[in-house]
């Protein structure tokens, strides 16, 4: 049996460029992996079948994205070997932290090595994009600029690469549906124009300008669906904390800190509000 760590991600920036004819949205996003992990155990088995078990009961077998990805790859590359996958979830569901996509990519990368499947990365991205648009990013697990529907990925060298940032993830214990958030976005903001410029984004990452970098076009929509998000932002601002943003389509709000002292000051402030789940993480590259 092999043990794998499957990291979460945050979107430092997420802007909507436009809606496509196929119903998906073109985006521009800066995505960063952080040190919150699901733990996955993978065991090769003799039978030609896929077994996926999870500590969350409704995420077993065909209900799990890992099952769909492994099934697709077995069919695509005519693999007759079987595998048993056990997933222990720590990344909250519907949190905008990419847990399911990370699990799928982590398992897939391992199985490609185990089964000695050689495939070009660009072809692999094309294939898995059919199953999940966020999966390709997790083949990189670093700070990346992500464009199109998620399959165009450029690794970046941020100014914090050798000096990881402290991040406080604040999860209101409410899940949000990515599909619903994007659908509401189209209804609420039909004339939305993107506010992000790639040249400026790259400059902000180079110098660590979080005041301008941190942005999420989906946040007003998510706040309508989950008013607690706005309350968390107001609360953090009241405590004098800056560099606050929402990850993905929600529901996690996070705050970025340059040092440990400021982060623990924020934790002490939030201790009065026990209904939030808080994770202390660092950026990983």
C-alpha positions in Angstrom: 0.0 0.0 0.0 1.2 3.5 -0.9 0.3 6.7 1.0 -0.1 9.9 -1.0 -0.7 13.5 0.2 -3.3 15.5 -1.8 -3.0 19.3 -1.3 -5.6 22.0 -1.2 -5.3 25.2 -3.3 -6.4 28.8 -3.0 -7.2 31.2 -5.8 -5.2 34.4 -5.1 -7.1 35.9 -8.0 -10.1 34.7 -10.0 -11.6 36.7 -12.8 -14.2 35.8 -15.4 -13.2 36.6 -18.9 -16.4 35.5 -20.6 -18.9 32.7 -21.1 -18.3 30.2 -23.9 -20.8 28.6 -26.3 -20.3 25.2 -24.5 -21.6 26.7 -21.3 -18.2 26.9 -19.5 -16.5 30.2 -18.5 -13.1 31.4 -19.6 -11.1 32.5 -16.6 -7.9 34.1 -15.6 -6.7 33.0 -12.2 -3.6 32.8 -10.0 -3.7 29.5 -8.1 -1.5 28.5 -5.2 -1.2 25.1 -3.4 -1.3 25.2 0.4 -0.4 22.7 3.2 -3.8 21.3 3.9 -3.9 17.7 2.7 -6.3 14.8 2.2 -4.5 11.5 2.8 -4.9 8.8 0.1 -3.8 5.2 0.4 -3.5 3.3 -2.9 -3.2 -0.5 -3.1 -2.7 -2.4 -6.4 -5.1 -5.4 -6.5 -5.1 -8.5 -8.8 -8.8 -8.2 -9.8 -9.5 -5.9 -12.8 -11.7 -3.5 -10.8 -11.7 -0.1 -9.1 -12.6 0.2 -5.4 -12.8 3.7 -3.9 -13.6 4.2 -0.2 -13.8 7.4 1.7 -14.4 8.5 5.3 -17.3 10.5 3.9 -19.9 7.9 2.9 -21.5 9.6 -0.1 -18.0 9.9 -1.7 -17.4 6.2 -2.3 -17.1 4.3 -5.6 -18.7 6.0 -8.6 -19.6 9.1 -6.6 -15.9 10.0 -6.3 -14.0 11.9 -8.9 -11.1 9.5 -8.4 -13.2 6.6 -9.6 -14.2 8.5 -12.8 -10.6 9.5 -13.6 -9.2 6.0 -13.0 -12.0 4.4 -15.0 -11.4 6.7 -17.9 -7.6 6.2 -17.9 -8.0 2.4 -17.6 -10.3 2.5 -20.6 -8.1 4.9 -22.6 -4.8 3.0 -22.1 -6.3 -0.6 -22.0 -5.2 -1.2 -18.4 -6.2 -4.6 -17.0 -4.8 -4.0 -13.5 -7.0 -3.1 -10.5 -6.7 -0.7 -7.7 -8.1 0.0 -4.2 -8.2 3.7 -3.1 -8.9 4.8 0.5 -9.4 8.6 1.0 -9.3 10.3 4.3 -10.8 13.8 3.7 -9.4 16.8 5.6 -10.2 19.4 2.9 -13.8 20.5 3.4 -16.3 19.8 0.7 -17.8 22.7 -1.3 -15.1 25.0 0.1 -13.4 26.3 -3.0 -10.2 24.5 -2.0 -10.1 22.0 -4.8 -10.2 18.8 -2.8 -11.9 16.5 -5.3 -9.7 17.7 -8.2 -6.6 17.4 -6.1 -7.5 13.8 -5.1 -8.1 12.9 -8.7 -4.8 14.4 -10.0 -2.8 12.9 -7.1 -4.1 9.4 -7.7 -3.7 9.7 -11.5 -0.1 10.9 -11.3 0.8 7.9 -9.1 -1.1 5.3 -11.2 0.6 6.5 -14.4 3.9 5.7 -12.8 2.7 2.5 -11.3 1.2 1.2 -14.6 4.2 2.6 -16.6 1.9 4.7 -18.9 3.8 7.3 -20.9 1.7 10.2 -22.0 2.6 13.8 -22.9 1.5 16.3 -20.3 -0.4 18.4 -22.8 -2.3 15.3 -24.0 -3.0 14.2 -20.4 -4.4 17.7 -19.6 -6.6 17.5 -22.7 -7.9 14.1 -21.6 -8.6 14.8 -17.9 -10.1 18.2 -18.7 -13.1 16.2 -20.1 -13.7 15.0 -16.5 -12.8 18.0 -14.3 -11.7 21.4 -15.3 -9.7 21.9 -12.1 -7.8 18.6 -12.3 -4.9 19.8 -14.7 -3.7 22.5 -12.2 -2.8 19.8 -9.7 -0.3 18.3 -12.0 1.8 21.3 -11.2 1.2 21.9 -7.4 2.8 25.3 -7.3 1.9 29.0 -8.0 0.5 29.1 -11.5 -1.4 31.4 -13.8 -4.5 29.5 -15.1 -6.5 30.5 -18.1 -9.2 29.4 -20.5 -11.4 26.9 -18.7 -8.5 25.7 -16.5 -6.4 23.7 -19.0 -4.0 26.5 -19.9 -1.4 26.6 -17.1 1.8 28.6 -16.7 4.0 28.0 -13.6 5.1 31.2 -11.9 8.0 32.1 -9.6 6.3 34.3 -6.9 8.4 36.5 -4.6 7.3 34.2 -1.7 8.7 31.0 -3.3 11.6 30.7 -0.8 9.8 32.4 2.0 6.3 30.8 2.3 3.3 32.8 3.2 1.2 32.1 6.3 -2.5 31.6 5.3 -5.5 31.4 7.5 -8.4 29.4 5.9 -11.8 30.2 7.5 -14.5 27.8 6.5 -18.0 28.7 7.6 -19.0 25.0 7.6 -21.4 25.7 4.7 -20.8 24.1 1.3 -21.3 26.0 -2.0 -22.0 24.4 -5.4 -19.6 25.6 -8.1 -22.2 25.0 -10.7 -24.8 27.1 -8.8 -22.4 30.0 -8.2 -21.5 30.3 -11.9 -25.1 30.0 -12.9 -26.0 32.8 -10.5 -23.0 34.8 -11.7 -24.5 34.8 -15.2 -27.9 36.0 -13.9 -26.7 38.6 -11.5 -23.8 40.1 -13.6 -24.8 39.5 -17.3 -22.7 42.5 -18.4 -19.6 41.8 -16.3 -16.3 42.9 -17.7 -13.1 41.4 -16.5 -11.0 43.6 -14.2 -7.7 41.8 -14.4 -4.8 42.5 -16.7 -2.2 39.8 -17.2 0.8 42.2 -17.2 -0.2 43.7 -13.9 -0.9 40.3 -12.4 2.6 39.1 -13.2 4.0 42.3 -11.7 2.0 42.0 -8.5 3.2 38.4 -8.0 6.8 39.4 -8.5 6.6 42.1 -5.8 4.0 40.6 -3.5 1.4 43.3 -4.0 -1.6 41.5 -2.4 -3.7 44.6 -2.1 -4.2 44.6 -5.8 -3.7 40.9 -6.5 -6.4 39.5 -4.3 -9.6 39.5 -6.2 -12.5 37.1 -6.9 -15.2 38.0 -9.4 -17.5 35.3 -7.9 -17.5 36.7 -4.4 -20.6 39.0 -4.6 -22.6 36.0 -5.9 -21.3 33.6 -3.3 -22.1 36.2 -0.6 -25.7 36.2 -1.8 -25.9 32.4 -1.4 -23.9 32.4 1.8 -24.2 35.7 3.8 -21.8 34.3 6.4 -19.0 35.1 3.9 -19.6 38.8 4.0 -19.9 38.6 7.8 -16.4 36.9 8.0 -14.9 39.7 5.8 -16.5 42.4 7.9 -15.3 40.7 11.1 -11.7 40.4 9.8 -11.7 44.1 8.7 -13.0 45.1 12.1 -10.0 43.3 13.6 -7.7 45.4 11.4 -6.7 42.5 9.2 -6.0 43.0 5.5 -5.2 40.8 2.5 -8.6 39.0 2.6 -10.2 37.0 -0.2 -12.4 34.1 -1.1 -11.1 30.9 -2.7 -12.7 29.5 -5.9 -16.5 29.6 -5.9 -16.5 29.6 -2.1 -17.1 29.0 0.7 -13.7 29.5 2.2 -12.5 33.0 3.1 -8.7 33.3 3.7 -6.3 35.9 5.0 -2.7 36.2 3.9 0.1 37.0 6.4 3.8 37.8 5.9 4.6 36.6 9.4 3.5 34.1 12.0 2.9 36.7 14.7 0.2 38.5 12.8 -1.5 35.3 11.9 -1.8 34.1 15.5 -3.1 37.6 16.5 -5.9 36.9 14.0 -6.6 33.5 15.4 -6.9 34.9 18.9 -9.4 37.4 17.5 -11.4 34.7 15.8 -11.6 32.4 18.9 -14.8 34.1 20.0 -16.5 32.8 16.9 -16.4 29.1 17.3 -18.8 28.3 14.5 -16.0 28.7 11.9 -13.5 26.0 11.1 -10.0 27.4 10.9 -7.0 25.9 9.2 -3.4 27.2 9.5 -1.5 26.6 6.3 1.5 27.8 4.4 2.1 28.1 0.7 3.9 25.1 -0.9 5.8 25.0 -4.2 
